[in-house]
Amino acid sequence: MYRITKEFHFSASHQLCALPDDHPCARMHGHNYIVEVEISADTLDENGFVLDYRELGPLKRYIDEELDHRHLNDVFGHDMVTSERLARDIYDWCHTRWDQVSAVRVSETPKTWAEYRP
C-alpha cells in the first residue's frame, strides 16, 4: 500500500457550547488549525504517483474560502465543532472528490491531533 499526505493550514474560531461554563473551550476561542489529508493506493499511476498533489487544489480553495478566518459553528451549523468532527467533515468533503482518501487528521495545537479513518 502506498500512502501520501498533504498538509493545509487555516485559522478559525469555534465554541463548544455543550461544555460547562467553567470549561475554557465553552468560550469562543480560535486555533491555527493544521489539516493533513492521507491518500492511499495499492498501485501507482502511469506517472508513478498515488495522486498528483496538484489535484488537491480544490481542497486548498475550500479551506481558504469556506473555513479560514471563519467561525466554524456558523460554517457547520452546530455548536460542537470538535477536531474529531472537523476531521470527519473534511474527510467526507474529500472523499466525494477523491475515493483514494484514507484519512484526515486535524490539529488544534502543536501537541494534539484528531484523526478520522473509516
Rosetta silent file (secondary structure, phi, psi, omega in degrees, C-alpha in Angstrom):
SEQUENCE: MYRITKEFHFSASHQLCALPDDHPCARMHGHNYIVEVEISADTLDENGFVLDYRELGPLKRYIDEELDHRHLNDVFGHDMVTSERLARDIYDWCHTRWDQVSAVRVSETPKTWAEYRP
SCORE:     score description
SCORE:     0.000 S_00000001
   1 L     0.000  130.271  174.371    0.000    0.000    0.000 S_00000001
   2 E   -97.208  143.083  177.397    1.290    3.429   -0.949 S_00000001
   3 E  -137.612  136.970  171.262    0.374    6.453    1.152 S_00000001
   4 E  -127.519  158.079  175.688    0.930   10.157    0.639 S_00000001
   5 E  -136.009  153.542  172.878   -0.133   13.094    2.779 S_00000001
   6 E  -137.251  140.968 -175.116   -0.542   16.788    2.226 S_00000001
   7 E  -107.464  141.152  178.320   -0.828   19.432    4.904 S_00000001
   8 E  -131.434  151.792 -178.392   -3.068   22.507    4.863 S_00000001
   9 E  -127.987  145.286  171.104   -3.330   25.384    7.348 S_00000001
  10 E  -158.854  160.396  177.373   -6.097   27.753    8.375 S_00000001
  11 E  -116.375  136.462 -178.804   -7.147   29.914   11.309 S_00000001
  12 E  -160.600  163.902  175.829  -10.683   29.890   12.676 S_00000001
  13 E  -107.853  161.943  170.965  -12.750   30.221   15.829 S_00000001
  14 E  -160.034  172.364  179.679  -15.215   27.867   17.458 S_00000001
  15 L  -147.758  130.142  179.635  -17.076   27.375   20.702 S_00000001
  16 L   -97.523   85.124 -168.527  -18.029   24.105   22.371 S_00000001
  17 L   -67.201  -21.582 -177.899  -21.364   25.269   23.752 S_00000001
  18 L   -82.101   -7.820  179.511  -22.395   21.981   25.415 S_00000001
  19 L   -78.564  157.680  177.641  -19.470   22.085   27.834 S_00000001
  20 L   -59.013  151.184 -177.136  -19.881   23.508   31.346 S_00000001
  21 L   -57.291  -29.191 -178.193  -19.500   27.279   31.604 S_00000001
  22 L   -84.225   -0.739  177.132  -16.258   26.937   33.559 S_00000001
  23 L   -81.816  131.349 -177.108  -14.586   24.903   30.783 S_00000001
  24 H   -60.376  -28.805 -179.123  -12.255   27.145   28.742 S_00000001
  25 H   -78.729   -6.770  175.165  -13.478   25.661   25.449 S_00000001
  26 H   -74.539  -20.458  176.066  -17.037   26.742   26.254 S_00000001
  27 L   -86.057  152.309  175.109  -15.915   30.287   25.472 S_00000001
  28 L   -63.584  133.628 -179.885  -15.400   31.387   21.890 S_00000001
  29 E  -154.344  170.543 -176.978  -11.739   30.886   21.013 S_00000001
  30 E  -129.017  165.397  178.721   -9.563   30.269   17.987 S_00000001
  31 E  -140.431  156.495  165.813   -6.892   27.955   16.677 S_00000001
  32 E   -98.217   94.481 -173.407   -4.319   27.805   13.944 S_00000001
  33 E   -76.309  147.831  168.481   -5.509   24.512   12.512 S_00000001
  34 E  -121.450  128.679  177.128   -3.421   22.026   10.582 S_00000001
  35 E  -115.275  129.643  178.281   -5.252   19.564    8.349 S_00000001
  36 E  -119.810  121.704 -179.597   -3.420   16.550    6.992 S_00000001
  37 E  -106.253  128.852  178.819   -5.063   14.534    4.222 S_00000001
  38 E  -106.460  132.119  177.925   -3.865   10.994    3.557 S_00000001
  39 E  -119.288  134.140 -177.450   -4.331    9.364    0.150 S_00000001
  40 E  -126.825  151.311  175.987   -3.714    5.623   -0.330 S_00000001
  41 E  -156.307  148.605  175.622   -3.437    3.294   -3.298 S_00000001
  42 L   -76.275  -29.650 -178.210   -2.377   -0.262   -3.975 S_00000001
  43 L  -132.653  162.479  177.559   -0.682    0.759   -7.209 S_00000001
  44 L   -95.212  154.745  178.202    0.856    3.879   -8.675 S_00000001
  45 L   -76.750 -175.394 -175.800   -0.494    5.701  -11.703 S_00000001
  46 L   -64.346  -17.439  178.189    1.333    5.987  -15.038 S_00000001
  47 L   -97.896    1.554 -179.072    3.442    8.848  -13.621 S_00000001
  48 L    84.458   17.779 -178.744    4.484    6.929  -10.517 S_00000001
  49 L  -106.345  150.768  161.968    2.095    8.845   -8.242 S_00000001
  50 L   -69.865  -48.764  175.574   -0.569    7.784   -5.783 S_00000001
  51 L  -160.118  138.179  175.985   -2.156   11.089   -6.774 S_00000001
  52 L   -65.613  123.085 -178.566   -0.588   14.232   -8.170 S_00000001
  53 H   -53.296  -30.379  179.856   -0.532   16.665   -5.222 S_00000001
  54 H   -62.142  -25.258  178.794   -1.734   19.392   -7.589 S_00000001
  55 H   -67.629  -12.918  178.322   -5.061   17.578   -7.851 S_00000001
  56 H   -87.023    7.739  177.211   -5.720   18.580   -4.233 S_00000001
  57 H   -52.773  -41.136  177.580   -6.040   22.230   -5.277 S_00000001
  58 H   -59.189  -32.046  177.494   -9.838   22.183   -4.756 S_00000001
  59 H   -68.337  -42.111  176.955   -9.278   21.282   -1.090 S_00000001
  60 H   -59.789  -42.966  178.712   -6.973   24.259   -0.631 S_00000001
  61 H   -64.596  -42.511  177.669   -9.598   26.517   -2.195 S_00000001
  62 H   -58.406  -48.312 -179.610  -12.335   25.021    0.019 S_00000001
  63 H   -62.659  -46.646 -178.162  -10.259   25.588    3.152 S_00000001
  64 H   -65.188  -39.833 -173.852   -9.266   29.115    2.130 S_00000001
  65 H   -88.567  -31.179 -173.140  -12.747   30.185    1.050 S_00000001
  66 H  -108.005  -25.017 -174.369  -15.010   28.329    3.499 S_00000001
  67 H  -113.383  -38.273 -173.696  -13.022   27.692    6.691 S_00000001
  68 L   -64.807  130.822  179.894  -10.186   30.192    7.005 S_00000001
  69 L    55.342   41.333  175.977  -10.938   33.129    9.325 S_00000001
  70 L  -122.256  166.148  171.462  -14.498   31.902    9.930 S_00000001
  71 E   -95.070  110.624 -170.049  -16.473   30.893   12.995 S_00000001
  72 H   -63.876  -27.510  175.508  -16.758   27.132   12.485 S_00000001
  73 H   -59.614  -40.043  177.911  -20.009   26.827   14.452 S_00000001
  74 H   -70.279  -40.627 -178.223  -21.619   29.001   11.754 S_00000001
  75 H   -61.572  -46.319 -174.201  -19.925   27.132    8.901 S_00000001
  76 H   -95.927   -8.282  173.077  -21.071   23.687   10.061 S_00000001
  77 L    73.555   24.730  173.787  -24.350   24.764   11.652 S_00000001
  78 L  -148.508  168.623 -171.149  -23.898   23.186   15.070 S_00000001
  79 L   -99.488   12.709  179.702  -22.415   24.056   18.445 S_00000001
  80 L  -133.570   63.838  178.674  -19.918   21.236   18.891 S_00000001
  81 L   -85.130   88.070  177.750  -17.285   21.635   16.179 S_00000001
  82 L   -90.386  166.838  175.565  -14.557   19.477   17.704 S_00000001
  83 H   -60.647  -36.559  179.769  -11.357   18.427   15.952 S_00000001
  84 H   -62.370  -46.523 -179.639  -12.812   14.936   15.705 S_00000001
  85 H   -70.090  -35.954  177.366  -15.930   16.170   13.890 S_00000001
  86 H   -63.089  -41.599  177.183  -13.900   18.531   11.753 S_00000001
  87 H   -60.011  -42.733  179.241  -11.699   15.620   10.647 S_00000001
  88 H   -67.318  -43.811 -179.588  -14.822   13.640    9.658 S_00000001
  89 H   -62.399  -43.016  178.851  -16.433   16.598    7.857 S_00000001
  90 H   -69.207  -38.162  175.540  -13.272   17.293    5.843 S_00000001
  91 H   -57.680  -48.837 -178.914  -12.859   13.581    5.118 S_00000001
  92 H   -60.152  -42.611  178.235  -16.416   13.426    3.761 S_00000001
  93 H   -59.999  -45.785 -179.011  -15.818   16.524    1.605 S_00000001
  94 H   -66.901  -42.445 -173.732  -12.610   14.995    0.230 S_00000001
  95 H   -65.128  -26.640  176.193  -13.997   11.509   -0.295 S_00000001
  96 L   -70.685  -16.482 -178.510  -16.693   12.784   -2.659 S_00000001
  97 L  -106.271  -34.621 -178.431  -13.863   14.084   -4.873 S_00000001
  98 L  -135.107  107.863 -176.681  -11.086   11.528   -4.406 S_00000001
  99 L   -71.722   -9.673  178.119  -12.045    7.990   -3.466 S_00000001
 100 L   -81.542   -4.164  179.245   -8.407    7.240   -2.537 S_00000001
 101 E   -63.110  126.096 -177.290   -8.664    9.437    0.591 S_00000001
 102 E  -112.276  -18.508  179.518   -7.948    7.126    3.517 S_00000001
 103 E  -166.986  155.913  170.872   -7.752    9.508    6.500 S_00000001
 104 E  -133.538  132.047  176.412   -7.884   13.115    7.622 S_00000001
 105 E  -115.390  143.221  179.242   -6.051   14.433   10.673 S_00000001
 106 E  -130.283  133.213  176.025   -6.745   17.784   12.326 S_00000001
 107 E  -118.141  133.618  172.526   -4.552   19.593   14.841 S_00000001
 108 E   -97.788  -28.970 -178.443   -5.664   22.500   17.021 S_00000001
 109 E  -137.075  162.677 -178.721   -2.384   22.767   18.913 S_00000001
 110 L   -60.697  -16.814 -176.051    1.174   21.566   18.255 S_00000001
 111 L  -110.543    1.891 -176.466    0.672   18.665   20.667 S_00000001
 112 E  -128.811  141.920  177.574   -2.822   17.412   19.760 S_00000001
 113 E  -139.946  144.057  169.465   -4.275   15.592   16.749 S_00000001
 114 E  -121.912  143.501 -176.998   -7.656   14.053   15.936 S_00000001
 115 E  -131.896  139.168  168.397   -7.994   11.587   13.085 S_00000001
 116 E  -115.483  123.870  179.621  -10.886   10.180   11.103 S_00000001
 117 L  -140.299  107.951 -177.233  -10.095    6.945    9.277 S_00000001
 118 L   -65.689    0.000    0.000  -13.072    4.832    8.142 S_00000001
